[in-house]
Amino acid sequence: MVVKLTKRQRDTILAALRRWLSYPAAREADSIATNGGKHKPLDNSEIERLCKRMTKMDSKRDAAHLIRQSNNGAHVRKRLRSVR
């Protein structure tokens, strides 16, 4: 599943995940994190890996954007020199 997030949304999610690292008991009791008890919540190492992936994905996307800026499909026109 691919979910597009703004940088602000991503940062909020990262902050929440990092806060959870401090409260492992809260994760066990959270029915949203376990989908109503259908699975175990992420452990500390899984949360760390997820935070790292989210951070790397965003920095790669930023770098790619700088390298290949979109011109919205417009063709680049070369300047014609006027002959005098």
N, CA, C and O of each residue as an XYZ file, in Angstrom:
336
protein
N       0.843     -1.165      0.000
C       0.000      0.000      0.000
C       0.896      1.238      0.000
O       1.862      1.306      0.760
N       0.585      2.193     -0.831
C       1.320      3.447     -0.903
C       0.411      4.558     -0.405
O      -0.714      4.718     -0.879
N       0.910      5.318      0.552
C       0.159      6.431      1.097
C       1.016      7.674      0.933
O       2.152      7.716      1.407
N       0.477      8.689      0.263
C       1.216      9.936      0.100
C       0.938     10.827      1.301
O      -0.211     11.035      1.689
N       2.010     11.348      1.878
C       1.900     12.205      3.042
C       2.614     13.520      2.783
O       3.589     13.578      2.033
N       2.119     14.563      3.407
C       2.875     15.808      3.394
C       4.016     15.653      4.387
O       3.999     14.740      5.213
N       4.995     16.527      4.315
C       6.104     16.454      5.269
C       5.592     16.651      6.694
O       6.094     16.023      7.627
N       4.628     17.493      6.858
C       4.044     17.744      8.183
C       3.371     16.483      8.737
O       3.531     16.153      9.911
N       2.623     15.790      7.891
C       1.977     14.550      8.318
C       3.017     13.489      8.665
O       2.904     12.800      9.679
N       4.036     13.368      7.805
C       5.092     12.393      8.053
C       5.791     12.671      9.372
O       6.054     11.748     10.143
N       6.094     13.941      9.638
C       6.786     14.303     10.873
C       5.949     13.998     12.101
O       6.485     13.589     13.131
N       4.635     14.193     12.005
C       3.740     13.875     13.118
C       3.722     12.374     13.386
O       3.752     11.944     14.539
N       3.673     11.582     12.324
C       3.683     10.124     12.473
C       5.004      9.662     13.078
O       5.019      8.810     13.967
N       6.119     10.227     12.594
C       7.423      9.870     13.152
C       7.501     10.227     14.631
O       8.028      9.448     15.426
N       6.983     11.395     15.009
C       6.992     11.808     16.415
C       6.170     10.847     17.272
O       6.579     10.474     18.372
N       5.009     10.454     16.755
C       4.155      9.526     17.507
C       4.831      8.163     17.663
O       4.787      7.567     18.739
N       5.450      7.674     16.601
C       6.151      6.394     16.690
C       7.305      6.459     17.684
O       7.511      5.536     18.471
N       8.047      7.544     17.641
C       9.182      7.689     18.561
C       8.706      7.838     20.006
O       9.371      7.368     20.929
N       7.567      8.484     20.203
C       7.018      8.597     21.549
C       6.629      7.214     22.068
O       6.803      6.911     23.249
N       6.102      6.380     21.171
C       5.713      5.020     21.563
C       6.906      4.202     22.031
O       6.758      3.286     22.841
N       8.081      4.528     21.527
C       9.270      3.808     21.979
C       9.437      3.934     23.490
O      10.017      3.053     24.124
N       8.939      5.011     24.064
C       9.048      5.240     25.508
C       7.951      4.547     26.304
O       8.060      4.412     27.523
N       6.896      4.107     25.624
C       5.744      3.531     26.323
C       5.315      2.188     25.728
O       4.225      2.091     25.165
N       6.152      1.152     25.840
C       5.781     -0.135     25.230
C       4.503     -0.744     25.811
O       3.774     -1.431     25.095
N       4.220     -0.506     27.092
C       3.003     -1.061     27.688
C       1.759     -0.453     27.057
O       0.744     -1.133     26.911
N       1.827      0.812     26.685
C       0.682      1.479     26.051
C       0.367      0.851     24.698
O      -0.796      0.765     24.304
N       1.405      0.412     23.989
C       1.181     -0.219     22.678
C       0.345     -1.475     22.805
O      -0.550     -1.718     21.996
N       0.634     -2.273     23.817
C      -0.097     -3.529     24.027
C      -1.580     -3.274     24.286
O      -2.435     -4.062     23.881
N      -1.872     -2.178     24.960
C      -3.259     -1.886     25.336
C      -4.022     -1.136     24.249
O      -5.239     -0.983     24.359
N      -3.355     -0.673     23.221
C      -3.994      0.145     22.197
C      -4.686     -0.742     21.167
O      -4.031     -1.488     20.439
N      -6.011     -0.656     21.112
C      -6.757     -1.519     20.186
C      -6.558     -1.108     18.725
O      -6.726     -1.931     17.825
N      -6.204      0.147     18.483
C      -5.949      0.576     17.107
C      -4.650     -0.055     16.609
O      -4.583     -0.548     15.483
N      -3.619     -0.034     17.456
C      -2.314     -0.586     17.070
C      -2.361     -2.093     16.843
O      -1.542     -2.638     16.103
N      -3.318     -2.765     17.480
C      -3.419     -4.219     17.327
C      -4.596     -4.637     16.451
O      -4.868     -5.826     16.291
N      -5.290     -3.654     15.886
C      -6.484     -3.916     15.081
C      -7.470     -4.787     15.864
O      -7.938     -5.828     15.404
N      -7.754     -4.300     17.067
C      -8.706     -5.012     17.917
C      -8.181     -6.344     18.426
O      -8.960     -7.267     18.665
N      -6.867     -6.452     18.594
C      -6.262     -7.681     19.106
C      -5.956     -8.711     18.038
O      -5.607     -9.844     18.370
N      -6.076     -8.359     16.764
C      -5.831     -9.316     15.674
C      -4.350     -9.563     15.424
O      -3.987    -10.582     14.836
N      -3.488     -8.645     15.861
C      -2.050     -8.861     15.711
C      -1.306     -8.120     16.814
O      -1.876     -7.285     17.516
N      -0.032     -8.439     16.952
C       0.801     -7.787     17.952
C       1.212     -6.404     17.451
O       1.386     -6.208     16.249
N       1.366     -5.450     18.358
C       1.881     -4.146     17.937
C       3.362     -4.263     17.588
O       4.015     -5.234     17.968
N       3.883     -3.292     16.878
C       5.296     -3.299     16.521
C       6.160     -3.217     17.781
O       5.824     -2.515     18.735
N       7.271     -3.942     17.765
C       8.212     -3.825     18.881
C       9.182     -2.680     18.601
O       9.123     -2.059     17.540
N      10.071     -2.403     19.549
C      10.977     -1.258     19.420
C      11.824     -1.300     18.162
O      11.964     -0.278     17.490
N      12.389     -2.439     17.825
C      13.245     -2.517     16.641
C      12.432     -2.327     15.358
O      12.929     -1.732     14.402
N      11.205     -2.817     15.322
C      10.344     -2.614     14.151
C       9.972     -1.135     13.990
O       9.904     -0.618     12.875
N       9.734     -0.472     15.109
C       9.414      0.958     15.054
C      10.622      1.744     14.563
O      10.489      2.647     13.738
N      11.805      1.398     15.074
C      13.036      2.076     14.642
C      13.251      1.905     13.131
O      13.573      2.867     12.434
N      13.072      0.681     12.635
C      13.247      0.423     11.200
C      12.232      1.198     10.379
O      12.576      1.743      9.330
N      11.000      1.256     10.831
C       9.957      1.992     10.117
C      10.282      3.488     10.072
O      10.148      4.124      9.027
N      10.707      4.042     11.202
C      11.086      5.469     11.231
C      12.229      5.730     10.265
O      12.221      6.727      9.543
N      13.216      4.835     10.250
C      14.364      4.998      9.364
C      13.925      4.941      7.901
O      14.375      5.745      7.085
N      13.042      3.988      7.568
C      12.537      3.876      6.187
C      11.797      5.130      5.764
O      11.994      5.628      4.655
N      10.943      5.646      6.644
C      10.165      6.838      6.306
C      11.071      8.040      6.101
O      10.812      8.869      5.229
N      12.119      8.144      6.887
C      13.048      9.257      6.760
C      13.869      9.133      5.481
O      14.067     10.123      4.778
N      14.345      7.937      5.173
C      15.145      7.719      3.965
C      14.316      7.939      2.716
O      14.799      8.549      1.762
N      13.079      7.459      2.695
C      12.231      7.601      1.519
C      12.027      9.070      1.189
O      12.070      9.458      0.022
N      11.810      9.880      2.200
C      11.566     11.286      1.960
C      12.823     11.986      1.457
O      12.738     12.822      0.558
N      13.981     11.665      2.016
C      15.202     12.330      1.569
C      15.570     11.899      0.153
O      16.106     12.706     -0.607
N      15.297     10.653     -0.222
C      15.546     10.209     -1.594
C      14.627     10.944     -2.562
O      15.053     11.349     -3.644
N      13.368     11.115     -2.173
C      12.406     11.800     -3.028
C      12.813     13.253     -3.218
O      12.703     13.786     -4.323
N      13.284     13.902     -2.155
C      13.728     15.290     -2.257
C      14.911     15.405     -3.203
O      14.966     16.322     -4.023
N      15.860     14.478     -3.094
C      17.039     14.512     -3.961
C      16.636     14.286     -5.411
O      17.142     14.968     -6.303
N      15.744     13.349     -5.659
C      15.295     13.070     -7.026
C      14.575     14.288     -7.606
O      14.710     14.597     -8.790
N      13.816     14.966     -6.764
C      13.079     16.142     -7.238
C      14.051     17.235     -7.684
O      13.799     17.922     -8.675
N      15.141     17.397     -6.970
C      16.108     18.431     -7.336
C      16.833     18.085     -8.625
O      17.165     18.968     -9.418
N      17.078     16.800     -8.831
C      17.800     16.365    -10.019
C      16.919     16.489    -11.255
O      17.365     16.980    -12.292
N      15.693     16.055    -11.148
C      14.827     16.002    -12.305
C      13.567     16.816    -12.034
O      12.538     16.272    -11.634
N      13.657     18.099    -12.251
C      12.508     18.961    -12.023
C      11.539     18.857    -13.192
O      11.946     18.808    -14.353
N      10.285     18.824    -12.876
C       9.257     18.678    -13.892
C       9.018     19.979    -14.634
O       9.055     21.063    -14.053
N       8.771     19.848    -15.936
C       8.368     21.018    -16.715
C       6.934     20.821    -17.208
O       6.492     21.473    -18.154
N       6.211     19.901    -16.542
C       4.809     19.609    -16.850
C       4.581     19.230    -18.302
O       3.542     19.555    -18.875
N       5.539     18.550    -18.894
C       5.382     18.046    -20.248
C       5.726     19.041    -21.335
O       5.659     18.709    -22.518
N       6.092     20.244    -20.961
C       6.429     21.254    -21.963
C       7.795     20.947    -22.563
O       8.699     20.483    -21.869
N       7.932     21.209    -23.842
C       9.207     21.006    -24.508
C      10.094     22.219    -24.271
O       9.637     23.361    -24.310
N      11.331     21.957    -24.033
C      12.271     23.053    -23.833
C      12.622     23.626    -25.192
O      13.013     22.897    -26.103
N      12.480     24.915    -25.317
C      12.770     25.572    -26.597
C      14.115     26.248    -26.507
O      14.426     26.929    -25.529
N      14.896     26.052    -27.524
C      16.179     26.743    -27.598
C      15.937     28.152    -28.117
O      15.071     28.389    -28.960
N      16.717     29.065    -27.597
C      16.599     30.440    -28.057
C      17.162     30.558    -29.462
O      18.237     30.036    -29.758
N      16.458     31.221    -30.290
C      16.941     31.482    -31.636
C      17.658     32.810    -31.636
O      17.165     33.809    -31.113
N      18.814     32.799    -32.224
C      19.577     34.056    -32.316
C      19.133     34.811    -33.541
O      19.014     34.244    -34.628
N      18.894     36.060    -33.367
C      18.488     36.869    -34.521
C      19.726     37.214    -35.353
O      20.789     37.525    -34.816
N      19.562     37.151    -36.663
C      20.659     37.437    -37.579
C      20.507     38.872    -38.026
O      19.431     39.278    -38.462
N      21.577     39.645    -37.922
C      21.530     41.065    -38.340
C      22.504     41.330    -39.408
O      22.608     42.461    -39.882
